[in-house]
């Protein structure tokens, strides 16, 4: 898949106010500061599409981007650590929960994980909740350029072992580096395959 055009559409705190669900949609989520904005910019080939920041918790809404007028890429707020109040955090959690559970044209949720870290409870719990709710997801490892290739392979293998303790079938995994533009094609190829089997609900 070649991305020709990527445009910001809207931001919402309520899934019911998101664009009409007539196109396939893919959500990107991960712990705060996992490199989500950089990955989105790398996937779309637009350097400033999603705003990058060193400050965790920068994304605070459900952000829709339309790609080539054929599918939506959705940037969701990070989970886990962010310097916000409990009230604000609870509001984010409900917003994310409702979107993931009730957005009818959501095809797949891509969960981002920093490849430098071993499997963390917050990520495993989030993915377990997706599995229990029957929400399809796949894993994207970010920041592969921060490790040597052998270290990356070792980290991914360890993650697969850990996931294998919890899951009968381990989700699809991708290794990426926004810095080196790595991992883009396999993710876009997967989205293209999903798009081909999408059936409009309205």
N, C-alpha and C positions, 0 to 999 in steps of 0.2 A: 504494500500500500504506500502511495506517495501522498503526503499531506500538502495540498495546494493552498488551502486557506483555513485559518483558524481565527475565530472572532469571539470576543466576550459577548455574552448575551444578557445575563442578569445575575443578581445575588439575592437569595431569600433565606429566611429563617424558618419557613414553613413549606414542606414538600408540596402541599396542595397549591401553592402559588408559583411553582416551577413551570417551565414551558410545557405546553400540551404534550402528553406522552406518546407522540406518534413516531418518534425516531428512537433507535437503540441508544442506550446510555451506559456509560462506564464510569464508575466512581473510583477515585484515588484517595487513599487515606493511610495514615500511619502516625506514629508518635510524633510529637512536636519536634521540629528541627531534624527530620529524617532525610530531608532533601527533596521533598515533594514538588515544590515549585520549580526547582531546577530540572527535575525529571520531566514535568509537564512541558516546560519550555523546550527541552531536548526532543521529546516525542513529536511536538508540533512544528519544530524548526523555527519557532518564534521566541527570540531571546527575552522579550519582556511581556509575554502573554500573562503568565502568573507572576505575582510579585514575590521576589525572594527576600528573605530577611534573616539576620542572625538571631532575631528575637523570637523565642518560642511562642506559639499561640497567635501568630499574626493572622492566619486565616480564621475568620469567625463566622462565616456564612456558608451556605450551599451555593457554590459558584459554578454557573453553567457556561461552557464554551461550545460553540457549534463548529464542527470540523467538516469542511467541504459540503456543507448543507445536507449531510447524510447521517451524521451521528453526533451525540453529545459527549463531551468529556466533562466530568464533574469533579471539582476540587473541594473536598470536604475538610472541615477543621480537624486538627490533630487531636489525638486522645493522649491521656497520660499527663505528664508534667506541663504546666503552663502557669505563669504568674497571674492568675485571675481568682476572683472570689469563688467560694463554694456555690453560691447562687448562680453565678455566671457559668460555672462548670456544669452544674446540673442542667441548666438551660441548653448548653451545647449537647450534652449527652442525649437529652430528649429529642432535640432537633435531628441529630445523627441517627438515633434509633428509629424514629418515625420515617425518615427518608429511606433508610436501608430496608425496613420491613414493609413499607407500603407503596413505594415508587414502582408502579407496575411495569415500566419499560426498562428498568435497571437489569442489564444482562449479566454483568460481572463486576465485582468489587475487587480492585487491585490493592492488596495490603502491602505497604512499603516497610521494609526492615533494613536497618543499617547493617551491612554485612560484617562490619568490624566487631559487632557484639554477639555474644552467645545468645541463645533463645531466652527472651525475657518474659516474665510472667504476664506483664501487661499485654504483650502481643499475643501470647498463647491463649490468654483468657478472651481477648477480643475475637480471635479466630474461632475459638470454641463456641462462642455465642452465635457467630455467623452460621457455623455448622449446625447447631441445635435448631436454628430458625430456618434452615434449608436455603440459606442465601449463598449462591455460588461465589467463590472467591479464588484468587490466585495470588501468589507471593512475588513481589519484586524486591530483590536485594539491591540496595543503593550504595554508592560511594566505593565501588570496587577498585577505583584507582588509588585508594588510600592503603591498599594491601598489595603484597606480591601475589601473582597468579596462584601459586601453590597454597598460600594462606587463604585465598578466596575459596578455592576448591575444598579445602579442609573445613572451613566455616559452613559452607553449604551442605557438605556431607554430614556434619554434626547436626545441622538443623533438620535435615531429612530424617536422621535417626530419632531425634526428639519428637518430631511430628509423627513418626511411625509408631511411637508409644501411645499416641492418642487417636490416631486415625487409621482406618483400614486402608484407605487410599490417600496418599500424600498429594496435596494440591500441586498444580503446575507451578514451576519456579523459574524466574528470570534473573540474570545477573546484569546489572547496569552500572554505567558510569556516565553521568551527565557531563562531567569534565572532558571525557574522551569520546563522547558520543557512542558509547557501547550499549548494546542490548535493545536498541530502538526497533530494529526490523522484526525480531521475533514477537514483540508485544503488538506491534501494528498488524502483523500477519494474523495473530490470534483474533484481534478485533475485527479484521476484515472477514475472517471465517464466520465469526458470530453474526456479523452484519448480514451475511448472505442468507442466514436461516431465520432472520428476524421477521416476525409476522405482526403487522399493526393490530393493536387492540381496539382501535376506534376507527 
